[in-house]
Amino acid sequence: MKVQSYVSGQWVEGQSSGVEVYNAVNGEAVGVVSSDGIDFKAVVEYGREKGGAALRAMTFHERANMLKAMAKHLMEKKEDFYRVSAWTGATRSDSWVDIEGGIGTVFTYASLVRRELANETFLVEGPAEGLSRNGTFIGRHILVPKEGVAVHINAFNFPCWGMLEKIAPCLAAGMPVIVKPGTASGYLTEVMVKEIIASGILPEGAMQLISGSVGDLLDHLNEQDVVTFTGSASTGQKLKTHPNIVANSIPFTMEADSLNCSILGTDVEPGSPEFDLFVKGVATEMTVKAGQKCTAIRRAIVPQNRVEAVSEALQARLAKATLGDPSVEGVRMGPLVGRSQMEDVWQKVEELKQSSEIIYGGSRDFEIVGGDADKGAFFPATLMYCDKPLTEETPHAVEAFGPVSTLMPYDSTEDAIAIAKLGKGSLAGSLVTADNDIAAKVILGTAAYHGRMLVLNQECAKESTGHGSPLATLVHGGPGRAGGGEELGGLRAVKHYMQRTAIQGSPTTLTAITKEFNPGSEQLTSDVHPFRRKFEDLRIGETLVTHRRTITEADIVNFGCVSGDHFYAHFDEMAAKDSFFGKRVAHGYLIISAAAGMFVDPAPGPVIANYGLENLRFIEPVGIGDTIQTRITCKRKILKDKRPDEDLRTGVVEWDIEVKNQNDEPVAIYSIMTLVESKQQ
């Protein structure tokens, strides 16, 4: 069987014999991987012309709905993926992280984009920037999809999650993808991509798959394209310095394997909940996916007086991690992805032995349950000990990408911080402590060397996702050895595939471009109150200037009685006179409450509810006898999808509010959101 590629709208097989890949459990042949014969220039052009054009024509919400539909379809087919995932050596729980964890990431981005972004094809970022004295010249930042393709070169250890966590924000941004999975497990990626393509959910050209080498693909990229890479630092550095990547300044995001650490705080005693959490965390990171995780704990940094206790507890826990065929009941750790990977890990252990001793495992004489010891890719959990971690370089430079970790002692918290830094950049680090002072010292001392840090104690343990779990809303990546790149991180990842452009012009012109009202822009008036208009009838810039209202002492007294706010500045004449204000002043919330009473139309209409208030600032105090007037302007509109349980389709309208006094001075500025009925039902 040949593992296929999906390019230029069709499934194809490589024309050469290619690389044969095997079942990690029993050594049986799975298929041959080859991309020979593929016209990579045509692949890139197809993605740009077909997929790119179609995705850019869609709004953020349409792309998000597309992702949601894709995720639902994949979830329905998950058992097909679990079946094939077992061939890679993954247990059911290992596969859950890869398969359902990846699908969950797609769901998260679908929800995040619908919730946070306007229903437009572009994104407006940040507030308007005033560039002139009289306000006739301003600036904004917008983001538009790059008009190229995103090439995602992934590692073998997470054939599903590694693909999905990259393509979800990329497709949401409006950029087509070309996925190149790790060869050893790419047959699982192929199975998932076949389901995606067969569903017909993505537009033509939005997704292509290359099984095998990328050939001369990088030669055909240009300044509108993006490359992401996950894998070994050496391979990533070669690709990053590809002449065409350099010549065209093509964004290249690298996420490389790193020597991640976990630190046990000096406050933690054997037998305490934190002690058990540390031991469990290290053992889990050694055995999940057989240690084949870019975030796995390679260095366990423990106080010198806790080394013996930690070592004994770890060995006892590792002894319970039965190694063998994942399909056999009771097996908790499967093989590595292939025998070449197995031999690589043995070689790395030999290198580590130059500065560390093996205290558990590390022998080729071990037992497995099920599987084929001679043809499979089994490797025993191996624990090492380096007694001089501050002076030995090898354990901070050599990574055995398997179930291997090294214990490292330290004498002081400062030493622990120094040891952690010797990794020269990590994707993830963790600290187990119940002492918040230690937590603050270690985190602030090591944060510059890590992409993500977990502080674990019994308070958060039950709900913690653990040391090595990347989350869609948090940044995944790290400095130095970890590659210097960033993935995920919520909307940060979406923006990675978009071009940020500063635009300058008059407020009215920028309002027309951004579809968002800018200060100083033309204000549109009408005889119809804006709260009487349905969503589609409202125009950006539509403005209502209210009647005036004079604030009285009775207003202040009554509001204080209702709210319970009897702050001296509102009620104590003498104290207020000596205060910053110099007089009694109205409550700030009285002013915005009064403003609402001035601009709200009380009769039933298309405005259903107040959806929220943002960016409130009180500019000037309002005293007894001051007169206020309010301006309310339609700032932007976001049409919402109608849910099955909703009677009406609605949209969110953001209003720009400015309250001024009798001297035409702003006293309060803010935005409110209202839920407004749509004509589209």
NUVOLUM-90173 format. One record per residue (C-alpha): residue number from 1; x negated, z negated, y negated. Coordinates in pm, whole numbers. Last residue first. Layout:
pos X Z Y
NUM X Z Y
...
***
This chain:
pos X Z Y
681 3453 -1006 -3524
680 3251 -847 -3800
679 3417 -951 -4128
678 3200 -1263 -4127
677 3304 -1618 -4212
676 3051 -1821 -4407
675 2842 -2121 -4302
674 2678 -2253 -4615
673 2314 -2327 -4683
672 2198 -2517 -4989
671 1883 -2469 -5192
670 1729 -2698 -5450
669 1656 -2749 -5819
668 1736 -3054 -6034
667 1699 -3143 -6404
666 1614 -2798 -6536
665 1597 -2792 -6918
664 1859 -2594 -7113
663 1866 -2872 -7376
662 2218 -2976 -7269
661 2090 -3038 -6916
660 2025 -2794 -6632
659 2113 -2787 -6261
658 1963 -2500 -6058
657 2088 -2402 -5714
656 1966 -2109 -5503
655 2219 -2044 -5229
654 2139 -1966 -4866
653 2418 -1793 -4677
652 2442 -1846 -4302
651 2660 -1598 -4120
650 2969 -1628 -3908
649 3154 -1473 -3618
648 3477 -1655 -3555
647 3647 -1819 -3258
646 3328 -1958 -3107
645 3290 -2052 -2739
644 3141 -1716 -2637
643 2882 -1732 -2917
642 2898 -1492 -3209
641 2553 -1391 -3323
640 2461 -1503 -3672
639 2418 -1295 -3989
638 2149 -1438 -4216
637 2195 -1403 -4592
636 1961 -1467 -4884
635 1956 -1616 -5235
634 2320 -1605 -5349
633 2302 -1778 -5687
632 2448 -2110 -5808
631 2393 -2215 -6171
630 2496 -2566 -6271
629 2564 -2736 -6606
628 2478 -3089 -6713
627 2556 -3295 -7023
626 2366 -3612 -7112
625 2575 -3904 -7243
624 2427 -4163 -7007
623 2089 -4038 -6893
622 1973 -3755 -6671
621 1610 -3770 -6559
620 1406 -3448 -6543
619 1275 -3245 -6249
618 1448 -3385 -5939
617 1337 -3167 -5649
616 1535 -3067 -5341
615 1360 -2821 -5109
614 1646 -2792 -4859
613 2015 -2871 -4810
612 2225 -2803 -4502
611 2505 -2604 -4338
610 2786 -2686 -4581
609 3096 -2570 -4399
608 3353 -2297 -4346
607 3323 -2076 -4654
606 3572 -1792 -4590
605 3854 -1966 -4776
604 4061 -2281 -4806
603 4090 -2397 -5171
602 3835 -2631 -5327
601 3597 -2375 -5483
600 3267 -2562 -5501
599 3050 -2505 -5810
598 3130 -2810 -6027
597 3194 -3061 -5751
596 2865 -2961 -5594
595 2690 -3025 -5925
594 2846 -3372 -5945
593 2707 -3450 -5601
592 2370 -3308 -5707
591 2368 -3533 -6015
590 2496 -3842 -5833
589 2221 -3790 -5579
588 1961 -3821 -5853
587 2123 -4149 -5962
586 2194 -4151 -6335
585 1953 -4299 -6585
584 1925 -4616 -6790
583 1659 -4584 -7057
582 1283 -4563 -7110
581 1243 -4362 -6789
580 902 -4502 -6684
579 1041 -4850 -6724
578 1069 -5092 -7016
577 1412 -4958 -7117
576 1522 -4957 -6751
575 1438 -5328 -6718
574 1645 -5409 -7027
573 1952 -5198 -6939
572 1960 -5300 -6571
571 2209 -5073 -6390
570 2068 -4730 -6305
569 1696 -4799 -6342
568 1748 -5132 -6165
567 1848 -4972 -5835
566 2206 -5058 -5742
565 2250 -4803 -5463
564 2549 -4916 -5255
563 2667 -4555 -5237
562 3028 -4604 -5346
561 2960 -4890 -5589
560 2656 -4717 -5736
559 2855 -4395 -5775
558 3127 -4583 -5965
557 2880 -4752 -6198
556 2692 -4429 -6269
555 3006 -4224 -6334
554 3150 -4505 -6551
553 2835 -4495 -6764
552 2913 -4132 -6835
551 2759 -3798 -6738
550 2891 -3508 -6944
549 3007 -3204 -6745
548 2971 -2834 -6823
547 3154 -2541 -6663
546 2980 -2346 -6391
545 2750 -2046 -6387
544 2820 -1835 -6077
543 2571 -1580 -5951
542 2549 -1288 -5710
541 2177 -1223 -5670
540 2203 -1099 -5313
539 2556 -963 -5284
538 2839 -1131 -5094
537 3092 -891 -4945
536 2939 -897 -4596
535 2968 -1275 -4562
534 3326 -1310 -4682
533 3393 -1374 -5049
532 3602 -1659 -5197
531 3297 -1887 -5223
530 3146 -1632 -5462
529 3432 -1693 -5711
528 3584 -1354 -5800
527 3553 -1242 -6163
526 3202 -1123 -6082
525 2845 -1178 -6191
524 2515 -1039 -6069
523 2193 -1211 -6171
522 1886 -995 -6229
521 1572 -1166 -6103
520 1395 -1441 -6298
519 1354 -1659 -5991
518 1364 -1439 -5678
517 1671 -1365 -5467
516 1594 -1246 -5114
515 1652 -897 -4982
514 1273 -862 -4985
513 1253 -520 -5146
512 1553 -548 -5381
511 1454 -902 -5480
510 1101 -778 -5542
509 1235 -520 -5786
508 1446 -779 -5969
507 1159 -1028 -5996
506 929 -761 -6141
505 631 -655 -5934
504 376 -770 -5682
503 359 -750 -5303
502 111 -938 -5084
501 101 -799 -4732
500 82 -984 -4401
499 65 -737 -4114
498 245 -842 -3798
497 133 -906 -3442
496 -22 -1246 -3517
495 298 -1337 -3705
494 484 -1374 -3377
493 217 -1614 -3247
492 239 -1835 -3555
491 616 -1846 -3500
490 577 -2113 -3233
489 218 -2211 -3162
488 164 -1952 -2888
487 -189 -1807 -2884
486 -499 -1887 -3084
485 -857 -1765 -3063
484 -1208 -1909 -3092
483 -1294 -1826 -2732
482 -1291 -2161 -2553
481 -1673 -2173 -2571
480 -1650 -2208 -2948
479 -1307 -2305 -3077
478 -978 -2345 -2891
477 -661 -2178 -2779
476 -297 -2268 -2727
475 -109 -2368 -3043
474 211 -2565 -2995
473 572 -2439 -2988
472 538 -2247 -2661
471 372 -2537 -2481
470 45 -2521 -2289
469 36 -2766 -1996
468 -308 -2900 -1908
467 -308 -3267 -1994
466 46 -3365 -1906
465 398 -3261 -2006
464 462 -3613 -2131
463 815 -3748 -2085
462 742 -4038 -1852
461 394 -4089 -1995
460 495 -4145 -2358
459 491 -4526 -2377
458 268 -4571 -2073
457 -24 -4410 -2252
456 -156 -4058 -2309
455 -311 -3908 -2618
454 -321 -3531 -2565
453 -549 -3303 -2766
452 -518 -2928 -2828
451 -754 -2660 -2953
450 -1059 -2883 -2925
449 -1402 -2917 -3085
448 -1289 -3002 -3439
447 -1050 -3260 -3289
446 -1332 -3470 -3140
445 -1396 -3749 -3392
444 -1043 -3749 -3535
443 -905 -3782 -3182
442 -1157 -4044 -3071
441 -1126 -4274 -3373
440 -746 -4250 -3400
439 -698 -4318 -3030
438 -940 -4610 -3033
437 -740 -4764 -3316
436 -418 -4688 -3129
435 -527 -4890 -2825
434 -319 -4811 -2516
433 -566 -4546 -2404
432 -588 -4225 -2205
431 -751 -3948 -2404
430 -701 -3579 -2333
429 -874 -3254 -2410
428 -755 -2897 -2413
427 -887 -2551 -2493
426 -1244 -2665 -2534
425 -1537 -2605 -2767
424 -1906 -2678 -2730
423 -1863 -2888 -2414
422 -2124 -3121 -2565
421 -1853 -3241 -2806
420 -1688 -3455 -2537
419 -2019 -3626 -2468
418 -2063 -3717 -2837
417 -1710 -3860 -2857
416 -1769 -4069 -2546
415 -2099 -4189 -2692
414 -1925 -4303 -3012
413 -1667 -4486 -2799
412 -1954 -4678 -2643
411 -2140 -4700 -2312
410 -2042 -4373 -2142
409 -2018 -4255 -1780
408 -1950 -3896 -1666
407 -1743 -3804 -1358
406 -1755 -3434 -1273
405 -1463 -3215 -1165
404 -1414 -2942 -904
403 -1090 -2797 -764
402 -1176 -2441 -877
401 -1337 -2254 -1161
400 -1680 -2418 -1126
399 -1787 -2430 -1488
398 -2152 -2452 -1594
397 -2243 -2546 -1953
396 -2152 -2912 -2009
395 -2236 -3010 -1650
394 -2571 -2826 -1686
393 -2701 -2980 -2010
392 -2815 -3326 -1897
391 -2911 -3559 -2183
390 -2584 -3720 -2292
389 -2427 -3686 -1946
388 -2693 -3898 -1774
387 -2533 -4035 -1455
386 -2361 -3711 -1357
385 -2113 -3764 -1074
384 -1930 -3501 -872
383 -1583 -3473 -720
382 -1490 -3182 -496
381 -1143 -3084 -374
380 -1207 -2853 -79
379 -1209 -2472 -107
378 -991 -2233 90
377 -1012 -1858 40
376 -865 -1734 369
375 -1045 -1520 625
374 -1249 -1783 811
373 -1028 -2088 747
372 -710 -1895 830
371 -390 -2059 716
370 -226 -2370 856
369 -338 -2721 765
368 -700 -2720 650
367 -999 -2927 750
366 -1343 -2940 593
365 -1701 -2847 677
364 -1812 -2634 385
363 -1903 -2955 205
362 -1845 -3043 -162
361 -1593 -3315 -86
360 -1643 -3648 -262
359 -1945 -3811 -428
358 -2146 -3494 -495
357 -2446 -3563 -715
356 -2510 -3420 -1059
355 -2795 -3255 -1248
354 -2916 -2980 -1015
353 -2599 -3023 -809
352 -2410 -2840 -1084
351 -2588 -2517 -994
350 -2492 -2556 -627
349 -2134 -2625 -734
348 -2140 -2301 -935
347 -2243 -2104 -627
346 -1967 -2258 -420
345 -1719 -2169 -696
344 -1836 -1806 -695
343 -1803 -1794 -316
342 -1439 -1901 -343
341 -1370 -1647 -617
340 -1506 -1373 -392
339 -1293 -1515 -112
338 -970 -1479 -306
337 -712 -1658 -521
336 -831 -2006 -429
335 -656 -2175 -141
334 -350 -2402 -151
333 -311 -2765 -247
332 -22 -2999 -167
331 50 -2908 196
330 318 -3142 333
329 540 -2870 476
328 353 -2549 552
327 426 -2258 316
326 137 -2355 90
325 -112 -2287 376
324 -381 -2553 360
323 -527 -2852 180
322 -357 -3193 191
321 -391 -3379 -139
320 -384 -3735 0
319 -763 -3759 11
318 -768 -3665 -358
317 -582 -3987 -441
316 -822 -4210 -251
315 -1121 -4028 -398
314 -983 -4072 -748
313 -920 -4444 -702
312 -1268 -4506 -564
311 -1438 -4307 -841
310 -1229 -4470 -1113
309 -1315 -4820 -990
308 -1685 -4739 -958
307 -1707 -4571 -1297
306 -1519 -4841 -1490
305 -1816 -5040 -1622
304 -1983 -4725 -1752
303 -1671 -4630 -1950
302 -1519 -4301 -1832
301 -1553 -3930 -1921
300 -1390 -3702 -1663
299 -1540 -3355 -1720
298 -1388 -3042 -1563
297 -1026 -3125 -1646
296 -825 -2804 -1604
295 -721 -2610 -1916
294 -837 -2265 -1800
293 -665 -2337 -1473
292 -787 -2251 -1123
291 -812 -2613 -1009
290 -647 -2536 -676
289 -342 -2412 -873
288 -275 -2784 -924
287 -549 -2976 -737
286 -815 -3069 -991
285 -573 -3106 -1282
284 -359 -3337 -1071
283 -655 -3551 -968
282 -767 -3594 -1329
281 -416 -3681 -1449
280 -343 -3921 -1163
279 -664 -4112 -1227
278 -593 -4135 -1600
277 -230 -4236 -1552
276 -331 -4507 -1302
275 -572 -4657 -1555
274 -306 -4635 -1828
273 -54 -4825 -1616
272 -308 -5106 -1562
271 -464 -5167 -1221
270 -818 -5117 -1347
269 -839 -5211 -1717
268 -812 -4967 -2008
267 -953 -5086 -2342
266 -1268 -4875 -2320
265 -1052 -4562 -2329
264 -1064 -4310 -2044
263 -1157 -3965 -2173
262 -1039 -3634 -2027
261 -1251 -3325 -2072
260 -1221 -2948 -2084
259 -1515 -2731 -1987
258 -1368 -2404 -2108
257 -1223 -2081 -1975
256 -1174 -1826 -2251
255 -887 -1740 -2485
254 -992 -1443 -2696
253 -791 -1281 -2973
252 -922 -945 -3091
251 -785 -799 -3415
250 -916 -441 -3446
249 -1175 -415 -3723
248 -1186 -37 -3665
247 -1561 -11 -3606
246 -1583 -344 -3421
245 -1309 -269 -3168
244 -1443 86 -3136
243 -1796 -34 -3063
242 -1682 -291 -2801
241 -1809 -628 -2927
240 -1492 -816 -2832
239 -1492 -653 -2488
238 -1840 -781 -2405
237 -1759 -1124 -2549
236 -1446 -1148 -2338
235 -1632 -1065 -2019
234 -1890 -1339 -2085
233 -1626 -1592 -2196
232 -1434 -1558 -1871
231 -1064 -1486 -1887
230 -783 -1432 -2135
229 -797 -1139 -2376
228 -576 -1018 -2659
227 -616 -680 -2825
226 -426 -559 -3132
225 -359 -208 -3265
224 -297 -83 -3619
223 -668 -28 -3696
222 -715 208 -3404
221 -726 212 -3025
220 -836 514 -2823
219 -1180 393 -2716
218 -1026 68 -2586
217 -837 268 -2321
216 -1156 418 -2175
215 -1098 270 -1831
214 -861 -27 -1845
213 -953 -104 -1484
212 -689 -190 -1228
211 -311 -217 -1249
210 -216 -105 -1599
209 137 -192 -1705
208 345 -49 -1992
207 612 -211 -2207
206 804 -102 -2517
205 778 265 -2421
204 1150 309 -2358
203 1351 24 -2502
202 1356 -302 -2306
201 1670 -409 -2119
200 1668 -128 -1863
199 1673 -386 -1582
198 1448 -165 -1369
197 1165 -201 -1620
196 1176 -581 -1619
195 1216 -594 -1240
194 918 -363 -1189
193 722 -579 -1434
192 780 -882 -1212
191 660 -710 -894
190 357 -563 -1077
189 260 -908 -1207
188 260 -1030 -848
187 37 -738 -744
186 -197 -834 -1029
185 -328 -1131 -828
184 -692 -1030 -765
183 -691 -757 -1033
182 -622 -981 -1331
181 -332 -831 -1528
180 -351 -542 -1779
179 -39 -534 -1995
178 24 -267 -2261
177 273 -400 -2513
176 495 -259 -2787
175 512 -438 -3127
174 832 -553 -3298
173 740 -916 -3372
172 972 -1036 -3097
171 795 -797 -2860
170 465 -967 -2940
169 606 -1319 -2936
168 737 -1267 -2579
167 455 -1036 -2459
166 185 -1302 -2469
165 356 -1597 -2298
164 507 -1352 -2047
163 179 -1202 -1922
162 -15 -1522 -1862
161 302 -1686 -1731
160 339 -1423 -1458
159 -12 -1353 -1321
158 -134 -1707 -1397
157 -478 -1744 -1234
156 -587 -1380 -1241
155 -671 -1356 -1611
154 -499 -1130 -1864
153 -587 -831 -2080
152 -300 -783 -2326
151 -319 -461 -2528
150 -86 -469 -2827
149 15 -125 -2949
148 23 20 -3299
147 240 19 -3610
146 188 -346 -3697
145 521 -516 -3754
144 592 -617 -4117
143 509 -943 -4293
142 593 -1013 -4657
141 416 -1221 -4919
140 555 -1252 -5269
139 429 -1197 -5624
138 572 -1223 -5975
137 574 -1034 -6308
136 860 -1087 -6557
135 819 -1465 -6552
134 735 -1510 -6921
133 383 -1644 -6870
132 289 -1418 -6580
131 198 -1438 -6213
130 466 -1670 -6077
129 442 -1693 -5700
128 765 -1653 -5504
127 801 -1894 -5213
126 657 -1856 -4863
125 685 -1573 -4615
124 942 -1292 -4610
123 970 -1137 -4264
122 1058 -782 -4165
121 1315 -601 -3951
120 1592 -834 -4068
119 1825 -1092 -3914
118 1639 -1373 -4085
117 1403 -1590 -3884
116 1417 -1954 -3773
115 1705 -1988 -3527
114 1712 -1640 -3376
113 1332 -1635 -3352
112 1309 -1980 -3197
111 1582 -1912 -2940
110 1427 -1592 -2807
109 1084 -1752 -2827
108 1195 -2047 -2613
107 1368 -1824 -2357
106 1046 -1624 -2319
105 850 -1947 -2269
104 1099 -2054 -2005
103 1031 -1731 -1816
102 662 -1819 -1810
101 723 -2175 -1695
100 968 -2042 -1438
99 706 -1815 -1285
98 363 -1968 -1344
97 454 -2335 -1359
96 700 -2295 -1072
95 435 -2108 -872
94 208 -2412 -868
93 505 -2628 -764
92 586 -2389 -477
91 220 -2383 -373
90 -1 -2099 -492
89 -246 -1927 -259
88 -201 -1580 -414
87 20 -1478 -121
86 258 -1761 -212
85 329 -1579 -542
84 490 -1296 -346
83 774 -1514 -216
82 804 -1705 -544
81 849 -1376 -731
80 1137 -1262 -513
79 1288 -1609 -551
78 1282 -1565 -931
77 1520 -1268 -943
76 1801 -1439 -1135
75 1542 -1598 -1362
74 1401 -1255 -1437
73 1740 -1127 -1552
72 1799 -1430 -1774
71 1453 -1387 -1929
70 1516 -1019 -2002
69 1852 -1096 -2163
68 1693 -1363 -2381
67 1412 -1127 -2480
66 1661 -858 -2585
65 1860 -1115 -2780
64 1539 -1204 -2963
63 1468 -838 -3037
62 1817 -797 -3180
61 1773 -1116 -3383
60 1442 -999 -3525
59 1596 -668 -3625
58 1545 -347 -3429
57 1405 -27 -3579
56 1054 -163 -3531
55 1117 -192 -3157
54 1224 171 -3116
53 937 317 -3321
52 681 106 -3140
51 806 185 -2793
50 820 560 -2822
49 546 670 -3063
48 304 381 -3037
47 345 313 -2666
46 332 680 -2576
45 21 729 -2791
44 -159 444 -2613
43 -67 570 -2268
42 -158 928 -2362
41 -506 815 -2461
40 -527 621 -2137
39 -470 930 -1921
38 -450 759 -1582
37 -646 928 -1305
36 -816 615 -1176
35 -609 301 -1230
34 -681 145 -893
33 -566 -158 -695
32 -528 -138 -318
31 -282 -357 -133
30 -199 -688 29
29 -460 -693 303
28 -445 -999 529
27 -697 -1273 451
26 -477 -1554 581
25 -404 -1777 282
24 -551 -1578 -11
23 -363 -1262 91
22 -603 -981 10
21 -688 -727 -259
20 -854 -391 -200
19 -1026 -231 -497
18 -983 142 -558
17 -961 425 -304
16 -926 671 -590
15 -621 846 -742
14 -450 534 -874
13 -75 519 -819
12 193 594 -1079
11 525 446 -1194
10 676 637 -1485
9 761 608 -1855
8 422 688 -2004
7 257 424 -1786
6 369 185 -1513
5 81 109 -1279
4 114 74 -904
3 -44 -148 -639
2 -119 82 -351
1 0 0 0
***
